[in-house]
Amino acid sequence: MESVHERYMRRCLQLARCGRLHAAPNPMVGSVIVYGSRIIGEGFHTQCGKAHAEVNAIGSVKPADRALLPESTLYVSLEPCAHFGRTPPCAALIVKTGIRHVVVGCIDPFAKVQGKGIAMMREAGIDVTVGVLEDECKQLNRRFFTAQTLHRPYITLKWARSAEGFIDRWRDTPDTEPAALSTPCSLMRVHRLRALHQAILVGHGTLAKDRPTLTVRHWTGSDPLRVVLGRVAEGELPGGFQAYADIRTMLDALYRQGVQSLLVEGGQQTLQSFIDQGLWEEAYVELSDVELGSGVPEPRMPVGTLLKAESALGATVFHYTNC
């Protein structure tokens, strides 16, 4: 049976997901304030540079309920910050409100926080419980955690394959059209995936042949930063792309820019290079009903964990994890 702490932490996670399109590069965080069995305040981090979840939760408490704060419990899915960044430290605000009990989902891996927020609250006499739904809280911010621990973006691979396992037809002439493997439904899914990543990458071959826009046209959200991998001849590169000669240089550069998530939509060679180096956390493989007869084979996928498979309107999408 779910405990009281778990029930309210689950609500924190629900709130945190509301910031999935605009919180990055900050983590998604939700917070709930409970007096007795009544929620008197809620909040989430809406956008990088704006108030954090705890601030919004405290700010949402009605004037008539503010006297209840010292007897209330504040739940938050990620450790409150303890440093001055774009906003003041949340741990200090919690101390100031007089709240005496705080429940934290997981510790923040960011070096300027990492245990310091918890220590600040405990030193002020606050009873702090840590680790409620810890795995789920970490999973929610897996991209943020990857960037903090591996110092590179979280990498998602995506490709569509024909019924026989080809990702494109053979294209020997510049005017040969690429194979249309996605359905309108699966295309919306792809654009949603783009909206959830800060950067998107293709190889120089795909760029030269297809001139892809790589925008979010069929979903709500911001267009990701566009990246091309491989040596591009002068005059071949459309505007708006960052070009890199190799994967490691590219990952280092994106990390320094604060990019925490990368979607790879390249061709067979580009996708295989990431797979061979073990540089991926998730993969989405769309199986189409279309038959090409022959063509470019899909990448050789190592054994990963299949999270789920979803079928809709002529296509099945397999979702794998390498974590």
C-alpha positions in Angstrom: 0.0 0.0 0.0 1.3 3.5 -0.9 2.4 5.6 2.1 1.2 9.1 2.8 4.6 10.4 1.8 4.5 8.5 -1.5 1.1 9.8 -2.3 2.1 13.4 -2.0 5.4 12.8 -3.7 3.5 11.3 -6.6 1.6 14.6 -6.8 4.9 16.4 -6.9 5.9 14.4 -9.9 2.6 15.1 -11.7 3.2 18.8 -11.2 6.8 18.6 -12.2 5.9 17.2 -15.6 4.0 20.4 -16.4 7.4 22.0 -17.0 8.7 19.5 -19.4 8.7 21.9 -22.4 10.3 24.9 -20.8 12.2 24.0 -17.6 15.4 22.8 -19.4 18.3 23.2 -18.8 16.9 23.2 -15.3 15.3 20.1 -13.9 11.6 19.5 -13.7 10.5 19.9 -10.1 7.1 19.8 -8.4 6.3 20.8 -4.8 3.2 20.3 -2.5 2.5 21.8 1.0 0.3 19.7 3.2 -1.4 20.6 6.5 -2.9 17.6 8.1 -4.5 15.8 5.2 -5.2 19.0 3.2 -3.0 20.4 0.4 -2.7 24.2 1.0 -0.1 24.9 -1.6 1.2 23.6 -4.9 3.8 24.7 -7.5 6.2 23.6 -10.2 9.2 25.0 -12.0 7.6 26.6 -15.1 10.7 27.9 -17.0 14.4 28.3 -16.6 15.2 31.6 -15.0 11.8 31.8 -13.2 10.7 30.9 -9.7 11.4 27.3 -8.6 8.7 24.9 -7.5 9.1 25.5 -3.8 8.8 29.3 -4.3 5.6 28.8 -6.3 4.1 26.4 -3.8 4.7 28.7 -0.9 3.4 31.6 -2.9 0.2 29.8 -3.7 -0.7 29.4 -0.1 -3.8 31.6 0.7 -3.3 34.4 3.3 -5.8 32.6 5.6 -3.6 29.5 5.5 -0.1 31.1 5.9 -0.3 30.7 9.7 -0.4 27.0 9.1 3.0 26.8 7.5 5.0 26.0 10.6 2.7 22.9 11.2 2.8 21.8 7.6 5.0 19.5 5.5 6.6 20.6 2.3 7.1 17.9 -0.3 9.5 18.5 -3.2 10.7 16.0 -5.9 14.3 17.4 -6.0 16.5 18.8 -3.2 15.9 22.5 -2.7 18.8 24.7 -4.0 21.2 26.3 -1.5 23.0 28.8 -3.8 22.3 32.1 -5.5 21.8 31.5 -9.2 19.2 33.2 -11.3 17.0 33.0 -8.3 17.7 33.0 -4.5 18.2 29.7 -2.6 15.0 27.8 -2.0 16.3 26.2 1.1 16.7 29.6 2.8 13.2 30.5 1.9 11.8 27.3 3.4 13.7 28.1 6.6 12.3 31.6 6.6 8.7 30.4 6.3 9.0 28.3 9.5 8.1 25.0 7.9 9.4 22.3 10.2 9.1 19.2 8.1 10.4 18.7 4.5 10.2 15.5 2.4 12.6 15.3 -0.6 12.4 12.9 -3.5 16.1 12.8 -4.4 19.3 14.7 -3.9 20.3 17.2 -6.6 23.5 16.0 -8.4 24.5 19.6 -9.3 27.7 20.3 -7.5 26.5 23.7 -6.1 23.6 22.0 -4.4 24.3 18.2 -3.9 23.4 17.8 -0.2 23.9 21.5 0.7 20.2 22.3 0.6 19.4 19.4 2.9 22.2 20.4 5.2 21.0 24.0 5.4 17.5 23.0 6.4 18.7 20.5 8.9 21.0 23.0 10.5 18.0 25.3 10.9 16.2 22.5 12.8 13.9 21.3 10.0 13.1 17.6 10.0 14.1 16.4 6.5 13.2 13.1 5.0 15.1 12.1 1.8 14.5 9.3 -0.8 10.7 9.1 -1.1 10.0 7.6 -4.7 13.7 8.3 -5.3 14.0 6.2 -8.4 10.9 7.8 -10.0 12.2 11.3 -9.2 15.6 10.5 -10.8 13.9 8.9 -13.8 11.9 12.1 -14.4 15.0 14.2 -14.6 17.2 11.5 -16.3 18.5 14.0 -18.9 19.5 16.5 -16.2 21.2 13.7 -14.1 23.1 12.4 -17.2 24.4 15.9 -18.0 25.5 16.4 -14.4 27.2 13.0 -14.0 28.5 12.2 -17.5 29.1 15.8 -18.6 27.4 15.2 -22.0 23.8 15.4 -23.2 21.3 12.6 -22.8 21.1 10.9 -26.2 18.0 9.5 -27.9 18.2 7.7 -31.2 15.3 7.6 -33.6 14.7 5.9 -37.0 11.9 4.4 -39.1 12.3 1.1 -40.9 10.4 -0.6 -43.6 8.7 -4.0 -43.1 11.9 -5.7 -44.3 14.3 -3.6 -42.2 15.4 -0.8 -44.5 15.5 2.8 -43.4 15.5 4.2 -47.0 15.6 3.2 -50.6 18.8 3.3 -52.6 19.2 6.8 -53.8 21.8 7.0 -56.6 20.6 10.3 -58.1 20.1 13.7 -56.4 16.5 13.8 -57.5 15.5 10.4 -55.9 12.9 11.1 -53.2 13.5 9.5 -49.8 11.2 6.6 -48.7 8.1 7.8 -46.9 7.9 5.4 -43.9 6.1 7.6 -41.3 2.4 7.9 -41.0 0.7 11.2 -40.1 0.2 9.8 -36.6 3.8 8.7 -36.2 5.0 12.0 -37.6 3.2 13.8 -34.8 5.0 11.5 -32.4 8.4 12.4 -33.9 7.7 16.1 -33.6 6.7 15.7 -30.0 10.0 13.9 -29.4 11.8 16.9 -31.1 10.0 19.3 -28.8 11.2 17.4 -25.7 14.9 17.6 -26.8 17.1 20.7 -26.8 19.1 19.7 -29.8 18.7 17.5 -32.9 21.4 15.9 -35.1 21.7 14.5 -38.6 24.8 13.4 -40.6 26.2 15.4 -43.4 24.9 12.9 -46.0 21.3 13.3 -44.8 21.7 17.1 -44.7 23.0 17.2 -48.3 20.4 14.8 -49.7 17.3 15.9 -47.8 17.9 19.5 -46.6 15.7 18.7 -43.6 14.2 21.6 -41.5 14.2 19.5 -38.3 11.6 21.8 -36.8 8.6 21.2 -34.6 5.7 21.7 -37.0 3.2 19.1 -35.9 3.4 19.6 -32.2 3.6 22.4 -29.6 7.1 23.4 -28.5 10.3 25.1 -29.4 12.5 24.1 -32.3 15.6 22.3 -31.1 19.1 23.4 -31.9 20.1 21.9 -35.2 23.4 20.0 -35.5 25.2 18.2 -38.3 27.9 15.6 -37.9 30.7 15.2 -40.4 32.8 17.3 -42.6 30.7 19.7 -44.7 32.1 21.3 -47.8 32.0 25.1 -48.1 28.7 26.2 -49.5 26.9 22.9 -48.5 25.7 23.9 -45.1 22.3 25.6 -44.7 22.0 28.4 -42.2 21.1 27.6 -38.6 23.2 24.4 -38.2 26.2 23.8 -35.9 28.7 21.5 -37.7 31.1 19.2 -35.9 33.7 16.8 -37.4 33.3 14.1 -34.7 31.0 12.9 -32.0 33.2 13.6 -29.0 33.9 17.2 -30.0 30.2 17.7 -30.6 29.1 16.3 -27.3 31.7 18.4 -25.4 30.6 21.6 -27.2 26.9 21.0 -26.6 27.5 20.2 -22.9 29.4 23.6 -22.6 26.4 25.3 -24.2 24.1 23.8 -21.5 22.4 21.3 -23.9 21.2 18.4 -21.9 19.3 16.3 -24.4 20.1 15.3 -28.0 17.9 13.6 -30.5 19.8 11.7 -33.3 17.8 11.4 -36.5 20.7 10.6 -38.8 21.2 8.0 -41.5 22.5 4.5 -41.0 26.2 5.5 -40.7 25.5 8.2 -38.2 23.2 6.1 -36.0 25.6 3.2 -36.1 28.5 5.4 -34.9 26.6 6.3 -31.8 25.5 2.7 -31.2 29.1 1.4 -31.6 30.4 3.8 -29.1 27.6 3.1 -26.6 26.5 6.7 -26.7 22.8 6.4 -26.3 20.2 6.2 -23.5 17.0 5.7 -25.4 16.0 4.6 -28.9 12.7 4.8 -30.8 12.4 2.5 -33.7 9.3 2.8 -35.9 8.3 -0.3 -37.8 6.3 0.7 -41.0 4.0 -1.5 -43.1 5.7 -0.1 -46.2 7.7 -2.6 -48.2 10.7 -1.3 -50.2 12.1 -4.6 -51.6 15.7 -3.4 -51.1 17.5 -0.4 -49.7 19.7 1.0 -46.9 19.7 -1.5 -43.9 18.8 -0.2 -40.5 21.5 0.1 -37.9 22.7 -3.0 -36.0 21.1 -2.6 -32.6 22.7 -4.1 -29.5 20.6 -5.9 -26.9 18.6 -3.2 -25.0 15.7 -3.2 -22.7 12.3 -2.9 -24.5 10.2 -0.5 -22.5 7.1 -0.7 -24.6 5.7 -1.1 -28.1 2.8 1.0 -29.3 0.8 0.4 -32.5 -1.3 3.0 -34.3 -2.6 3.5 -37.9 -0.1 1.5 -39.8 3.0 1.8 -37.7 4.5 0.2 -34.5 7.0 2.2 -32.4 9.4 0.2 -30.2 10.9 2.1 -27.3 14.2 0.9 -26.0 16.5 1.9 -23.1 20.2 1.5 -22.7 20.3 2.7 -19.1 
